[in-house]
Amino acid sequence: MMVVAVAPADLDLLDALVAEQQDAERRWQASAEDAADIPHLRGAALRAARARIRAERDQRRDDGRHRVTRWRALAPALRVELEAAGMLREWEPVPAGAAQAGQTLGGTGPGGGQGLTGRLCVTLPDTLAVPLHRGVYWTNEPHVTALDAWTERWGTWPHSRATPQALDERARLIGQITTTGTLLRTALKRTLESR
């Protein structure tokens, strides 16, 4: 499960979208059951009709017509973000012991000053979670390595003895880091804008 800091209002809008989608799916399912004459079927015919309806429901969920959970609502926009960032591809696994999500410089915690006090909890399928996790790690790796070297030279922020130019370099390096939270917040914004 991923937990990402978001604006509470955005989380409320996402949950409202999911509720609307759930209502739409219930209406679709009732209509499909009526069309299949479910109340009058028995035995094998009833099982077959229900199986067809479930299969169509699952297909509608998979192709984005029924976005009945947070991850399903976010999936189309997250795919776009991963593709735009060049992350929707095969990656080497993240090395054992490497920093995990939420432990990378550039992340946003509750005190980030951006009003991101809501928490988006989402469990993504592997088709999205793996490229997100690995892509963020490997695209950030050179920047994190450079930040580690900066810290070795200048000390731990904010107690650093760094020059103004060195502090500018640190800010530039941090600015190049992409976090899972950044990608998910951007996908959330895109999802809400496309409602």
GROMACS elastic network, one bead per residue, 0.5 to 0.9 nm:
[ bonds ]
;  ai    aj funct       b0    kb
    1   121     6  0.66405   500
    1   122     6  0.56298   500
    1   124     6  0.72447   500
    2   101     6  0.84051   500
    2   120     6  0.77994   500
    2   121     6  0.56645   500
    2   122     6  0.53748   500
    2   123     6  0.61017   500
    2   124     6  0.78704   500
    2   180     6  0.87465   500
    2   181     6  0.88731   500
    3   102     6  0.89043   500
    3   119     6  0.61706   500
    3   120     6  0.55046   500
    3   122     6  0.66001   500
    3   123     6  0.88546   500
    3   181     6  0.82292   500
    4   102     6  0.86967   500
    4   108     6  0.85894   500
    4   109     6  0.88127   500
    4   116     6  0.89555   500
    4   118     6  0.81784   500
    4   119     6  0.55387   500
    4   120     6  0.50859   500
    4   121     6  0.65978   500
    4   122     6  0.84051   500
    4   180     6  0.80128   500
    4   181     6  0.53697   500
    4   182     6  0.87191   500
    4   184     6  0.75220   500
    4   185     6  0.78498   500
    5     8     6  0.89058   500
    5   108     6  0.69110   500
    5   109     6  0.67423   500
    5   110     6  0.69069   500
    5   116     6  0.52229   500
    5   117     6  0.61482   500
    5   118     6  0.57357   500
    5   120     6  0.63910   500
    5   181     6  0.69821   500
    5   185     6  0.81357   500
    6     9     6  0.84389   500
    6    10     6  0.69002   500
    6    11     6  0.68447   500
    6   114     6  0.89543   500
    6   115     6  0.77945   500
    6   117     6  0.62589   500
    6   118     6  0.50031   500
    6   119     6  0.58361   500
    6   120     6  0.64458   500
    6   181     6  0.84510   500
    6   185     6  0.66268   500
    6   188     6  0.88921   500
    7    10     6  0.53198   500
    7    11     6  0.65120   500
    7    12     6  0.88656   500
    7   114     6  0.81227   500
    7   115     6  0.59509   500
    7   117     6  0.60297   500
    7   118     6  0.53727   500
    7   119     6  0.80729   500
    8    11     6  0.50648   500
    8    12     6  0.62480   500
    8    13     6  0.87068   500
    8   115     6  0.81300   500
    8   116     6  0.69386   500
    8   117     6  0.63202   500
    8   119     6  0.75966   500
    8   120     6  0.89908   500
    9    12     6  0.50496   500
    9    13     6  0.62481   500
    9    14     6  0.86704   500
    9   118     6  0.81159   500
   10    13     6  0.50350   500
   10    14     6  0.61534   500
   10    15     6  0.85921   500
   10   118     6  0.84241   500
   10   188     6  0.76481   500
   10   189     6  0.77167   500
   10   192     6  0.77415   500
   11    14     6  0.50779   500
   11    15     6  0.61768   500
   11    16     6  0.85740   500
   11   118     6  0.67637   500
   11   119     6  0.76293   500
   11   120     6  0.66841   500
   11   188     6  0.85780   500
   12    15     6  0.51357   500
   12    16     6  0.61500   500
   12    17     6  0.86492   500
   13    17     6  0.61871   500
   13    18     6  0.86639   500
   13   192     6  0.71370   500
   14    17     6  0.50399   500
   14    18     6  0.62411   500
   14    19     6  0.86351   500
   14    70     6  0.71391   500
   14    73     6  0.77610   500
   14    74     6  0.87346   500
   14   188     6  0.76639   500
   14   191     6  0.80948   500
   14   192     6  0.68551   500
   15    18     6  0.50272   500
   15    19     6  0.61394   500
   15    20     6  0.86120   500
   15    69     6  0.84733   500
   15    70     6  0.72153   500
   16    19     6  0.50387   500
   16    20     6  0.61920   500
   16    21     6  0.86025   500
   17    20     6  0.50996   500
   17    21     6  0.62012   500
   17    22     6  0.86396   500
   17    67     6  0.83577   500
   17    68     6  0.85078   500
   17    70     6  0.88457   500
   17    73     6  0.77781   500
   17   192     6  0.82063   500
   17   195     6  0.77540   500
   18    22     6  0.61223   500
   18    23     6  0.86395   500
   18    66     6  0.89843   500
   18    67     6  0.63906   500
   18    68     6  0.51966   500
   18    69     6  0.57883   500
   18    70     6  0.64807   500
   18    72     6  0.86508   500
   18    73     6  0.67318   500
   19    22     6  0.50211   500
   19    23     6  0.62291   500
   19    24     6  0.85981   500
   19    68     6  0.71611   500
   19    69     6  0.84526   500
   20    23     6  0.51310   500
   20    24     6  0.61735   500
   20    25     6  0.86159   500
   20    68     6  0.82363   500
   21    25     6  0.60986   500
   21    26     6  0.85950   500
   21    65     6  0.85975   500
   21    66     6  0.59200   500
   21    67     6  0.57237   500
   21    68     6  0.53005   500
   21    69     6  0.84360   500
   21    73     6  0.87500   500
   22    25     6  0.50517   500
   22    26     6  0.61983   500
   22    27     6  0.86807   500
   22    66     6  0.74382   500
   22    67     6  0.75332   500
   22    68     6  0.50242   500
   22    69     6  0.81192   500
   23    26     6  0.50857   500
   23    27     6  0.62748   500
   23    28     6  0.86040   500
   23    68     6  0.87346   500
   24    27     6  0.51209   500
   24    28     6  0.61261   500
   24    29     6  0.85650   500
   24    66     6  0.76798   500
   25    29     6  0.59935   500
   25    30     6  0.85297   500
   25    57     6  0.79728   500
   25    66     6  0.62746   500
   25    67     6  0.87804   500
   25    68     6  0.77030   500
   26    29     6  0.50567   500
   26    30     6  0.61472   500
   26    31     6  0.85735   500
   27    30     6  0.51738   500
   27    31     6  0.62043   500
   27    32     6  0.85947   500
   28    31     6  0.51139   500
   28    32     6  0.60969   500
   28    33     6  0.85884   500
   28    57     6  0.86963   500
   29    33     6  0.60468   500
   29    34     6  0.84925   500
   29    53     6  0.74336   500
   29    54     6  0.88299   500
   29    57     6  0.76260   500
   30    33     6  0.51067   500
   30    34     6  0.61419   500
   30    35     6  0.85954   500
   31    34     6  0.50561   500
   31    35     6  0.61217   500
   31    36     6  0.85898   500
   32    35     6  0.50479   500
   32    36     6  0.61571   500
   32    37     6  0.85500   500
   32    38     6  0.88724   500
   32    53     6  0.67836   500
   33    36     6  0.50576   500
   33    37     6  0.60898   500
   33    38     6  0.53900   500
   33    39     6  0.81619   500
   33    49     6  0.81728   500
   33    50     6  0.79205   500
   33    53     6  0.74697   500
   34    38     6  0.63019   500
   34    39     6  0.79143   500
   35    38     6  0.78682   500
   36    39     6  0.87316   500
   36    41     6  0.85644   500
   36    46     6  0.89878   500
   36    49     6  0.65478   500
   36    50     6  0.86615   500
   36    53     6  0.86627   500
   37    40     6  0.57619   500
   37    41     6  0.66815   500
   37    49     6  0.87882   500
   38    41     6  0.52747   500
   38    42     6  0.82317   500
   38    46     6  0.64966   500
   38    49     6  0.73051   500
   38    50     6  0.79157   500
   39    42     6  0.83134   500
   39    46     6  0.87006   500
   40    46     6  0.84180   500
   41    44     6  0.85581   500
   41    45     6  0.60681   500
   41    47     6  0.87419   500
   41    49     6  0.84597   500
   42    45     6  0.58864   500
   42    47     6  0.78032   500
   43    46     6  0.54026   500
   43    47     6  0.63704   500
   43    48     6  0.87221   500
   44    47     6  0.50654   500
   44    48     6  0.60247   500
   44    49     6  0.85345   500
   45    48     6  0.51358   500
   45    49     6  0.61275   500
   45    50     6  0.85997   500
   46    49     6  0.51663   500
   46    50     6  0.61428   500
   46    51     6  0.85067   500
   47    50     6  0.52052   500
   47    51     6  0.60564   500
   47    52     6  0.86537   500
   48    51     6  0.50299   500
   48    52     6  0.62064   500
   48    53     6  0.86726   500
   49    52     6  0.51473   500
   49    53     6  0.62620   500
   49    54     6  0.86339   500
   50    53     6  0.50694   500
   50    54     6  0.60658   500
   50    55     6  0.84953   500
   51    54     6  0.50757   500
   51    55     6  0.60430   500
   51    56     6  0.85780   500
   52    55     6  0.50961   500
   52    56     6  0.61803   500
   52    57     6  0.85203   500
   53    56     6  0.51477   500
   53    57     6  0.60196   500
   53    58     6  0.85361   500
   54    58     6  0.60391   500
   54    59     6  0.84990   500
   55    58     6  0.51243   500
   55    59     6  0.61507   500
   55    60     6  0.86247   500
   56    60     6  0.61190   500
   56    61     6  0.85918   500
   57    60     6  0.50788   500
   57    61     6  0.62651   500
   57    62     6  0.86387   500
   57    66     6  0.79179   500
   58    61     6  0.50106   500
   58    62     6  0.60858   500
   58    63     6  0.86366   500
   58    66     6  0.86541   500
   59    63     6  0.60891   500
   59    64     6  0.84995   500
   59    65     6  0.85442   500
   59    66     6  0.88684   500
   60    63     6  0.53250   500
   60    64     6  0.61704   500
   60    65     6  0.50194   500
   60    66     6  0.55004   500
   60    67     6  0.85152   500
   61    64     6  0.52824   500
   61    65     6  0.58803   500
   61    67     6  0.60264   500
   61    68     6  0.73908   500
   61    72     6  0.73561   500
   62    65     6  0.76972   500
   62    66     6  0.78461   500
   62    67     6  0.85180   500
   62    72     6  0.80208   500
   63    66     6  0.78273   500
   63    67     6  0.89871   500
   64    67     6  0.57367   500
   64    72     6  0.70062   500
   64    73     6  0.76781   500
   64    75     6  0.81115   500
   64    76     6  0.72232   500
   66    69     6  0.88421   500
   66    72     6  0.79040   500
   66    73     6  0.83308   500
   67    70     6  0.75535   500
   67    71     6  0.79928   500
   67    74     6  0.82648   500
   67    75     6  0.87213   500
   68    71     6  0.84283   500
   68    72     6  0.63122   500
   68    73     6  0.68411   500
   69    72     6  0.51846   500
   69    73     6  0.61377   500
   69    74     6  0.86394   500
   69   122     6  0.89457   500
   70    73     6  0.51041   500
   70    74     6  0.61993   500
   70    75     6  0.84944   500
   70   120     6  0.86451   500
   70   121     6  0.84003   500
   70   122     6  0.65231   500
   70   123     6  0.85882   500
   71    74     6  0.50446   500
   71    75     6  0.57358   500
   71   122     6  0.60026   500
   71   123     6  0.67026   500
   71   124     6  0.59072   500
   71   125     6  0.82390   500
   72    75     6  0.51233   500
   72    76     6  0.77038   500
   72   124     6  0.85342   500
   73    76     6  0.72518   500
   73    77     6  0.82915   500
   73   188     6  0.86235   500
   73   191     6  0.71134   500
   74    77     6  0.56643   500
   74    78     6  0.59242   500
   74    79     6  0.85884   500
   74   184     6  0.80516   500
   74   187     6  0.62535   500
   74   188     6  0.61643   500
   74   190     6  0.86004   500
   74   191     6  0.61909   500
   75    78     6  0.50244   500
   75    79     6  0.60246   500
   75    80     6  0.86381   500
   75   124     6  0.83066   500
   75   128     6  0.77513   500
   75   187     6  0.80776   500
   75   191     6  0.88448   500
   76    79     6  0.52569   500
   76    80     6  0.64964   500
   76    81     6  0.88990   500
   76   187     6  0.82584   500
   76   191     6  0.79602   500
   77    80     6  0.50449   500
   77    81     6  0.62894   500
   77    82     6  0.86824   500
   77   184     6  0.88822   500
   77   186     6  0.82379   500
   77   188     6  0.73713   500
   77   189     6  0.87196   500
   77   190     6  0.60637   500
   77   191     6  0.59400   500
   78    82     6  0.60585   500
   78    83     6  0.84217   500
   78   128     6  0.78576   500
   78   183     6  0.72324   500
   78   184     6  0.66772   500
   78   186     6  0.79906   500
   78   188     6  0.79874   500
   78   190     6  0.86527   500
   78   191     6  0.87301   500
   79    82     6  0.51326   500
   79    83     6  0.60166   500
   79    84     6  0.84956   500
   79    88     6  0.73054   500
   79   128     6  0.72939   500
   79   187     6  0.83849   500
   80    83     6  0.51345   500
   80    84     6  0.60683   500
   80    85     6  0.85963   500
   80    88     6  0.88937   500
   80   187     6  0.79822   500
   81    84     6  0.50854   500
   81    85     6  0.61527   500
   81    86     6  0.85831   500
   81    87     6  0.84674   500
   81    88     6  0.87954   500
   81   183     6  0.65813   500
   81   184     6  0.84705   500
   81   186     6  0.75237   500
   81   187     6  0.65339   500
   82    85     6  0.51242   500
   82    86     6  0.61431   500
   82    88     6  0.52120   500
   82    89     6  0.88462   500
   82   128     6  0.84662   500
   82   131     6  0.77701   500
   82   132     6  0.69604   500
   82   135     6  0.84215   500
   82   183     6  0.76814   500
   83    86     6  0.50299   500
   83    87     6  0.58398   500
   83    88     6  0.50936   500
   83    89     6  0.82942   500
   84    87     6  0.76181   500
   84    88     6  0.84382   500
   85    88     6  0.78935   500
   85   135     6  0.87330   500
   86    89     6  0.73348   500
   86   135     6  0.81050   500
   87    90     6  0.81200   500
   87    91     6  0.82875   500
   87   131     6  0.59104   500
   87   132     6  0.67230   500
   87   134     6  0.82026   500
   87   135     6  0.50019   500
   87   136     6  0.76545   500
   87   139     6  0.83885   500
   88    91     6  0.89366   500
   88   127     6  0.88701   500
   88   128     6  0.79534   500
   88   131     6  0.56531   500
   88   132     6  0.76172   500
   88   135     6  0.77495   500
   89   131     6  0.63917   500
   89   135     6  0.82069   500
   90   130     6  0.87404   500
   90   131     6  0.68850   500
   90   134     6  0.87075   500
   90   135     6  0.86388   500
   91    94     6  0.85206   500
   91   130     6  0.83777   500
   91   131     6  0.68422   500
   91   134     6  0.60802   500
   91   135     6  0.66611   500
   91   138     6  0.79311   500
   92    95     6  0.85900   500
   92   134     6  0.71641   500
   92   135     6  0.89546   500
   92   138     6  0.82739   500
   93    96     6  0.86640   500
   93   130     6  0.87869   500
   93   134     6  0.64084   500
   94    97     6  0.85927   500
   94    98     6  0.68345   500
   94   133     6  0.81616   500
   94   134     6  0.59506   500
   94   137     6  0.68751   500
   94   138     6  0.77384   500
   95    98     6  0.56063   500
   96    99     6  0.89277   500
   97   100     6  0.83745   500
   98   137     6  0.87577   500
   99   102     6  0.82678   500
   99   103     6  0.57702   500
   99   104     6  0.67730   500
   99   137     6  0.84359   500
  100   103     6  0.56354   500
  100   104     6  0.73376   500
  100   133     6  0.85135   500
  100   137     6  0.82747   500
  101   104     6  0.66347   500
  101   107     6  0.86505   500
  101   133     6  0.75399   500
  101   136     6  0.87834   500
  101   137     6  0.85347   500
  101   179     6  0.76030   500
  101   180     6  0.68339   500
  101   181     6  0.85072   500
  102   105     6  0.83888   500
  102   107     6  0.62550   500
  102   108     6  0.81395   500
  102   109     6  0.83479   500
  102   179     6  0.81121   500
  102   180     6  0.82145   500
  102   181     6  0.82553   500
  103   107     6  0.74384   500
  104   107     6  0.60193   500
  104   140     6  0.89653   500
  104   144     6  0.78565   500
  104   177     6  0.84627   500
  104   179     6  0.75552   500
  105   108     6  0.88116   500
  105   144     6  0.76934   500
  105   147     6  0.85942   500
  105   174     6  0.65330   500
  105   177     6  0.76095   500
  105   179     6  0.87249   500
  106   174     6  0.55731   500
  106   175     6  0.71704   500
  106   176     6  0.86957   500
  106   177     6  0.62574   500
  106   178     6  0.75675   500
  106   179     6  0.70655   500
  107   112     6  0.86910   500
  107   177     6  0.87317   500
  107   178     6  0.84960   500
  107   179     6  0.62250   500
  107   180     6  0.84922   500
  107   181     6  0.71712   500
  107   182     6  0.79935   500
  108   111     6  0.77248   500
  108   112     6  0.54609   500
  108   113     6  0.88215   500
  108   114     6  0.84797   500
  108   116     6  0.80664   500
  108   179     6  0.88574   500
  108   181     6  0.75738   500
  108   182     6  0.85111   500
  109   112     6  0.53194   500
  109   113     6  0.87804   500
  109   116     6  0.78409   500
  109   117     6  0.84695   500
  110   113     6  0.76951   500
  110   114     6  0.84482   500
  110   115     6  0.78206   500
  110   116     6  0.62278   500
  110   117     6  0.55654   500
  110   118     6  0.85411   500
  111   114     6  0.78680   500
  111   115     6  0.81746   500
  111   116     6  0.81660   500
  111   117     6  0.82218   500
  112   115     6  0.74727   500
  112   116     6  0.73750   500
  113   116     6  0.76048   500
  114   117     6  0.83882   500
  115   118     6  0.83231   500
  116   119     6  0.79351   500
  123   129     6  0.81447   500
  124   127     6  0.79300   500
  124   128     6  0.61290   500
  124   129     6  0.53733   500
  124   130     6  0.89131   500
  125   128     6  0.56782   500
  125   129     6  0.58964   500
  125   130     6  0.82406   500
  126   130     6  0.52755   500
  126   131     6  0.80159   500
  127   130     6  0.62335   500
  127   131     6  0.70704   500
  127   132     6  0.89540   500
  128   131     6  0.57825   500
  128   132     6  0.60648   500
  128   133     6  0.85991   500
  129   132     6  0.50805   500
  129   133     6  0.59313   500
  129   134     6  0.83629   500
  130   133     6  0.52806   500
  130   134     6  0.58932   500
  130   135     6  0.78986   500
  131   134     6  0.52335   500
  131   135     6  0.52352   500
  131   136     6  0.79501   500
  132   135     6  0.52174   500
  132   136     6  0.59458   500
  132   137     6  0.84837   500
  132   180     6  0.67660   500
  132   183     6  0.84380   500
  133   136     6  0.54439   500
  133   137     6  0.62991   500
  133   138     6  0.88141   500
  133   180     6  0.70546   500
  134   137     6  0.50684   500
  134   138     6  0.60898   500
  134   139     6  0.84155   500
  135   138     6  0.53224   500
  135   139     6  0.58836   500
  135   140     6  0.82110   500
  136   139     6  0.54259   500
  136   140     6  0.59284   500
  136   141     6  0.83454   500
  136   177     6  0.83863   500
  136   178     6  0.63476   500
  136   179     6  0.62720   500
  136   180     6  0.65897   500
  137   140     6  0.53409   500
  137   141     6  0.59318   500
  137   178     6  0.88780   500
  137   179     6  0.86039   500
  138   141     6  0.50411   500
  138   142     6  0.79104   500
  139   142     6  0.71892   500
  139   143     6  0.81496   500
  139   177     6  0.80074   500
  139   178     6  0.78334   500
  140   143     6  0.53346   500
  140   144     6  0.60367   500
  140   145     6  0.85339   500
  140   176     6  0.76970   500
  140   177     6  0.55257   500
  140   178     6  0.66569   500
  140   179     6  0.84021   500
  141   144     6  0.51514   500
  141   145     6  0.60540   500
  141   146     6  0.85657   500
  141   177     6  0.88600   500
  142   145     6  0.50877   500
  142   146     6  0.61832   500
  142   147     6  0.86491   500
  143   146     6  0.50132   500
  143   147     6  0.61422   500
  143   148     6  0.85838   500
  143   173     6  0.58659   500
  143   174     6  0.74328   500
  143   176     6  0.69310   500
  143   177     6  0.66727   500
  144   148     6  0.61070   500
  144   149     6  0.86004   500
  144   173     6  0.79596   500
  144   174     6  0.82380   500
  144   177     6  0.78763   500
  145   148     6  0.50630   500
  145   149     6  0.63231   500
  145   150     6  0.86419   500
  146   149     6  0.50428   500
  146   150     6  0.61459   500
  146   151     6  0.86713   500
  146   170     6  0.88432   500
  146   173     6  0.74241   500
  147   151     6  0.61487   500
  147   152     6  0.85644   500
  147   170     6  0.68055   500
  147   173     6  0.67462   500
  147   174     6  0.77506   500
  148   151     6  0.50995   500
  148   152     6  0.62389   500
  148   153     6  0.87064   500
  149   152     6  0.50129   500
  149   153     6  0.62768   500
  149   154     6  0.86157   500
  150   153     6  0.51699   500
  150   154     6  0.59247   500
  150   155     6  0.75838   500
  150   156     6  0.89831   500
  150   166     6  0.81611   500
  150   169     6  0.86605   500
  150   170     6  0.71678   500
  151   154     6  0.51777   500
  151   156     6  0.56238   500
  151   157     6  0.76878   500
  151   160     6  0.82680   500
  152   155     6  0.58352   500
  152   156     6  0.80454   500
  153   162     6  0.85278   500
  154   157     6  0.84187   500
  154   160     6  0.57115   500
  154   161     6  0.58639   500
  154   162     6  0.52662   500
  154   163     6  0.85901   500
  154   166     6  0.81037   500
  155   158     6  0.85242   500
  155   159     6  0.70026   500
  155   161     6  0.67280   500
  155   162     6  0.76573   500
  156   159     6  0.58324   500
  156   160     6  0.54174   500
  156   161     6  0.87907   500
  157   160     6  0.50851   500
  157   161     6  0.87816   500
  158   161     6  0.88211   500
  159   162     6  0.88693   500
  160   163     6  0.88544   500
  162   165     6  0.79326   500
  162   166     6  0.56697   500
  162   167     6  0.62296   500
  163   166     6  0.50729   500
  163   167     6  0.62644   500
  163   168     6  0.86633   500
  164   167     6  0.50357   500
  164   168     6  0.62406   500
  164   169     6  0.86891   500
  165   168     6  0.50045   500
  165   169     6  0.62906   500
  165   170     6  0.87102   500
  166   170     6  0.62345   500
  166   171     6  0.86708   500
  167   171     6  0.62264   500
  167   172     6  0.85890   500
  168   171     6  0.50810   500
  168   172     6  0.61607   500
  168   173     6  0.86769   500
  169   173     6  0.62049   500
  169   174     6  0.86337   500
  170   173     6  0.51625   500
  170   174     6  0.62121   500
  170   175     6  0.85300   500
  171   174     6  0.51278   500
  171   175     6  0.60464   500
  171   176     6  0.88020   500
  172   175     6  0.50146   500
  172   176     6  0.65460   500
  173   176     6  0.52916   500
  173   177     6  0.69759   500
  174   177     6  0.54179   500
  174   178     6  0.87762   500
  175   178     6  0.80140   500
  178   181     6  0.83037   500
  178   182     6  0.64670   500
  178   183     6  0.73894   500
  179   182     6  0.50856   500
  179   183     6  0.64882   500
  179   184     6  0.86427   500
  180   183     6  0.52373   500
  180   184     6  0.61090   500
  180   185     6  0.84998   500
  181   184     6  0.50904   500
  181   185     6  0.58972   500
  181   186     6  0.84005   500
  182   185     6  0.51938   500
  182   186     6  0.61212   500
  182   187     6  0.85749   500
  183   186     6  0.51502   500
  183   187     6  0.61484   500
  183   188     6  0.85654   500
  184   188     6  0.60219   500
  184   189     6  0.85687   500
  185   189     6  0.61642   500
  185   190     6  0.85978   500
  186   189     6  0.50654   500
  186   190     6  0.61803   500
  186   191     6  0.85376   500
  187   190     6  0.50317   500
  187   191     6  0.60216   500
  187   192     6  0.86015   500
  188   191     6  0.50171   500
  188   192     6  0.61917   500
  188   193     6  0.85638   500
  189   192     6  0.52217   500
  189   193     6  0.61170   500
  189   194     6  0.86641   500
  190   193     6  0.51132   500
  190   194     6  0.62141   500
  190   195     6  0.88859   500
  191   194     6  0.53178   500
  191   195     6  0.65716   500
  192   195     6  0.54169   500
